[in-house]
Amino acid sequence: MSMLWAFIGAALWLAGCGERIEPGRVEGQAAVIRAAVETARAAPEPVEFEAAGTVQSEVSGLIAAKTLGTVTEVRVREGDRVRRGDLLVLVDPRQADARAREAEAALAEVRRAEAAARAGRDAAASAAALAEATWRRYRDLWAKEATSRQEYEEVEARRLQAEAERRRADEVAAAAADGVRRAEAALALARAASADARLTAPYDGLVAARLVEPGELAAPGRPLLRLEMEGGLLVAVHLPEAAAYAAVPGAAVRVEAGEASHRGVIERASPAADPASRTVLLKIRLPREAALRPGAYVRVAVPLGAAPQIAVPLTALLRRGQLTGLFVLDDSGIARFRLVRTAPLGGDRAAVLAGLSEGERYVVEPPSALADGMRVESPS
């Protein structure tokens, strides 16, 4: 009996629910909600092309070893700021210093030899001059038959011998001077090798990479550090050929890094397109106050001009997962949720690229209670 009464009660409750009318709606009609409505209109709007870019230092270089030796000290790490002339890496300088000392000793020796050769040349020149003067006197005496032929010939032979000694002394002195020049060049190379063992910063900058550790062998040409010049930052971005016409040097572009936005200026554009990617490389200069690091990812918006577009306030757009849509009203004022494709215009508006046609009405600020199929009336 109890089961029978329970069944009868449930039936009566269901019957009552079927006749219930929700507040705010008339039976058989759609629910009505009040919201601001606007008509979509196309107007000229700035058009931008967005592309991914990478921040770069204006000057980036590798600090490479110039001599063979063991790295004894590395004084910097990644992220350190350095000034021009700061010591960065020290390669064991003992071999280079020893070669420099040997070159100094060799130079001192050849300079002593050169001094002796100059003295010998001067002595030979004096002897030759004396022999020449004596020969001239005996030639005059011989012409006057005031001396014997034998004495005249002996004086002439001494003159010729003195002249030969002078020429040999000149050659020795010239060879000694050439030896000094060679020794000086060898010493300069040895001193340069000794200096090359001490690698210093060529400019103010930031250590981007440390590629060597103490105890490793340094060889000529081996990269030891990568140094980014402090100050100038550029953004490298590749534009498709269809948008490259807007890459005019001096034009302003928008560079976005996370929530921050910076005003960049086009520095230069490659005169030729990459045949593989069909893109043009663009370099954009960032302002000095941009707190970005080389290698950072940014978005670059390049203005392409203006074109008619339908712009809607951001308040009209709703997110449904990864999709974006808005409520569009049909001729009867019924709201229908429609997916759209948009692009940012800056400020509080977005351009609707697809999904909304000119002349259609849409809800400007959809209330949270608005659902597909409800009737929308504009507030009076």
Steps between C-alpha positions, in 0.01 A plus 500: 500500500786738584652443156169591337475830686864587410429440131189720511695784671778494238248514218327801652838682547601444138166627380543818700848557358373474145268796552767719671598832321846652565513871602578739218370284215170432337406143434594404148733800455881544531643657816559875473814675623605861472850585360670764289498420129700651215500455123822379336652767274812479285743793527865554400721350769877459521618162378801331659696187426623313806810281497728339756838663557819443699688763699866536401791715612613757248851357531566142606840337477702199603813544708741242355843383607798634305770277640553139605501431871312386807223723631603592853219742591154605381391811684139533377179299487178520300313821574803696623534855371850598391673819396738549213849382598387271784697175521271212403714190446863425585689237301822365657748769389821327608590364156417829330691696764800268461497551124480875555804489731691292245411752230617785720835326561541427128426863417758621749759266344436612142504862608849448647605333177355790303693748711821308437421484127441875487831559677678269255333676208610840627857377548507344155363822349774703672770257382364510147498881503860511623608245238327706229676820607839326513447351158416841353828648635704210362322529166612862474856404602498219244393745232797721593726193516572585866431149628573151387250284317514241777402751771215633285366147434520410872297812592242420231466143627441625854232737364317217322523278809364778725211559260414129503511497881266800504247325276514186716449711813198669338349159421558377855343815645198468267457133596522595869235771455272250324555255787394771745178560304424128496569470871276799573218342297547171686487682832182684397338167410613344826365792700173487306473128578560580865229767485267259317514275805300769683161537329321826580157640416501695171189700604252550782259211499331200654647149514243287317685167508806353673646235272820403687606400851839520675723208411373465144731548205464819300600496135506784246145561379321305773201700637527563872221751571207663322463869577194714422557875468318700763244755389355444152230235457347390172213267413544262208172405333417331170212648300332326207547666164135615497559714812861603433393808304417667833856448631610858446808608701396750763143373529368434851381152601358351819712244685326298770681292762255341737287778647749772404474693173783700344525734203761369260639663188588311183878525467551313175348234279680240294505603135433141389252236613607160628430262209427213741248669731390784266546744786690826549721551805415815693708665775311717748671723756358493851502797739778498760250473783372165371589251775560205266782252468656369179321186388162605643182420305284796394203570274540770236201682347589667171243755372385427146265795453122526540207293371123485568440277801222428745614601848325391819576579863685233692204480740291340225736204462463183706746214537380144466807292566742582220229664290367855490144603423227757557121515513341604168128586481280369224209693348278401791749622761597147606864472615711237328854430614732509198871420475714774349863552404654821632820701498607761758469864401650646813316665784159352582401382150558202278449447127262222398661326206230234453165408653328841504363694203437869464146593605456215748415585859700366794496528877758748627528375859334157533354451850605182675141376482484532121477166322446386146134533399409785737332811371703820545345843536703820508447715812288807426 
